[in-house]
Amino acid sequence: MSELEQKIKDNASGPKSAESDGQKVEQHSISDQIEADRYLNSKQAMKKRTPGFKITKMCPPGSVF
């Protein structure tokens, strides 16, 4: 599990906001965290050198173009 996935899991299990001694802490919403995870995953996928899919034209043996 990546560090970001672990942080999302920890944030989901904890409270959204907390207040103690006059200090208030609020986390990003779960949907924002999921969107950030999707963005980072897509960014990482784009760094790979291999294409996701390849379109080729099939030509049976003996055919002439």
C-alpha positions in Angstrom: 0.0 0.0 0.0 1.4 3.4 -1.0 1.9 6.2 1.5 -1.0 8.2 0.0 -3.4 5.3 0.2 -2.4 4.8 3.8 -3.1 8.5 4.5 -6.5 8.3 2.8 -7.4 5.2 4.9 -6.2 6.9 8.1 -8.1 10.1 7.3 -11.3 8.2 6.5 -11.2 6.4 9.8 -10.6 9.6 11.8 -12.9 12.6 12.5 -13.4 15.2 9.8 -12.6 18.1 12.2 -11.4 18.4 15.7 -11.1 21.3 18.2 -9.0 21.5 21.3 -7.9 24.4 23.5 -9.2 26.9 20.9 -7.4 25.3 18.0 -9.4 23.8 15.2 -8.2 21.3 12.7 -10.1 20.2 9.6 -9.1 17.7 6.9 -9.7 17.7 3.2 -12.9 15.9 2.2 -12.7 12.3 1.2 -13.7 13.1 -2.4 -10.9 15.6 -2.7 -8.4 13.0 -1.4 -9.7 10.3 -3.8 -9.5 12.8 -6.7 -5.9 13.6 -5.7 -5.1 9.9 -5.6 -6.5 9.4 -9.1 -4.6 12.4 -10.4 -1.3 11.1 -9.0 -2.0 7.6 -10.3 -2.7 8.9 -13.8 0.4 11.1 -13.6 2.5 8.0 -12.7 0.9 6.0 -15.5 1.9 8.6 -18.0 5.6 8.3 -17.0 5.7 4.7 -18.2 7.3 4.2 -21.6 4.9 1.4 -22.7 1.7 2.4 -24.3 -1.6 1.3 -22.7 -2.8 -0.2 -26.0 -1.7 -0.4 -29.5 -3.7 -0.3 -32.7 -2.3 -2.3 -35.6 -3.7 -3.3 -39.0 -3.8 -7.0 -39.4 -3.0 -8.4 -42.8 -3.3 -12.1 -43.6 -0.4 -13.8 -45.3 -0.5 -13.6 -49.1 -2.6 -10.5 -49.3 -1.4 -7.6 -51.5 -1.9 -3.9 -50.6 
